[in-house]
Amino acid sequence: MIIIADSGATKTHWRLITDDGQVRSASSAGINPSALDAESIRGIIGSVIPELNPEGRSVREIHFYGAGLVNEAAAAPVAQALDLWCPFAQMNFHSDMLAAARALFGNGSGIVAIMGTGSNSCLYKDGAIVRNIRPGGYVLGDEGSGMALGKALLADFIKGMLPSHIEDAFVAEFGLDYAAIVQKVYREPAPSAFIASFAPFVMSRLDDPYMRSLAEECIDSFVKRSLSRYEDAAELSVGVVGSFGCACEEMLRSAGASYGLTFGKFLKSPIDELVKYHGV
């Protein structure tokens, strides 16, 4: 049997492929070894593996995709937790970028865009990542993400630049003022998730010219500063992974056309395509 896991910031998607080709599904909290201690990781894995494999059958191979798996040492807490339940499995740890690339293009070529709370991208050729324009994180980059769009909205709110009807709707829905926003962004944990939580407010009002412009500027910045800068960009298809990216499909296609880019596949999550990639 084979286990495949795709771990994001808040959620991990799990699949178990049985020897007769059946696929079982489960989900758990996100597992990032740079953000969780070993005990927490053991707890998460200890709850999900019995759900996937209640018979306790032998697992021969595990492919774990996720953020924070920069080297063998970083992956060690995850490997140790998995080994408690799957002691004879061959373990393979991969980046979330490789998960997106394999899901979109298999062993082929293309430009990969991850667009969720944050954003990232790469040039993928013949089954290998050959270039990555650094994302910069929520302070220095992450253009084209839920965080970037939420940040643009909050920035205009605190500067008093929102149209009055948008500002009234914002205050009515969230009940926030300048002091509360500063507290959340600068003095509490997970500021990027907080900032990104305002993206749906914009996306649900795209018929408003101001909100449409805010979203289009966010998308255009990502296309301009990242996707269009890869070699052979005009000759390759661009694929997108992430719920925010899928919600922005029409704007991405429009912005991409301005830079000679063609968008192909859009996936909310890579997990089911990874199941196909690994043999089912």
WOFEN-V460263 format. One record per helix or strand of 2 or more residues. SS is the DSSP state (H for helix, E for strand). FROM is the first residue (numbers start at 0). LEN is the number of residues. If there is no record, write none. Layout:
SS_FROM_LEN ; SS_FROM_LEN
This chain:
E_1_6 ; E_10_7 ; E_22_7 ; H_37_15 ; E_60_6 ; H_71_14 ; E_89_6 ; H_95_10 ; E_109_6 ; E_118_7 ; E_127_4 ; H_136_4 ; H_145_13 ; H_163_11 ; H_177_10 ; H_190_6 ; H_198_5 ; H_208_17 ; H_226_3 ; H_232_3 ; E_236_5 ; H_242_5 ; H_248_10 ; E_261_6 ; H_270_7
